[in-house]
Amino acid sequence: MRLKVQLTIDEEDFSEQLSQFVWKACGKLRALADQSGPGINKLIRDKEDYEAALLSIRELREKLFSIDTTLDDISGMIEGYLDYKNPTQEETNGTQNED
């Protein structure tokens, strides 16, 4: 089960923290490719075990989804930071003018 959590950091630490999240996600992606690719190819080419290959591909896709979710979280952090740094005109004026 995945949980949504909140993180509070100093503004000057944002880039470093974000970079750590990105490196961790990319590391998982590299490790996943290194672990899964050769095994799936061996099942297909050498053993022609398509059922096992299909199962491995499904597991790979689940792990990729987890990495994609992490990257989506990172994107959300960046978008939130950009919103903070560049507020819209309405946000700087408080509330909208009511007619």
Long-range contacts (C-beta under 8 A, 24 or more apart in sequence): 2-66, 2-69, 14-81, 18-74, 18-77, 18-78, 21-70, 21-73, 21-74, 21-77, 22-74, 24-70, 25-67, 25-70, 25-71, 25-74, 28-63, 28-66, 28-67, 28-70, 29-64, 29-67, 32-60, 32-63, 32-64, 32-67, 36-60, 36-63
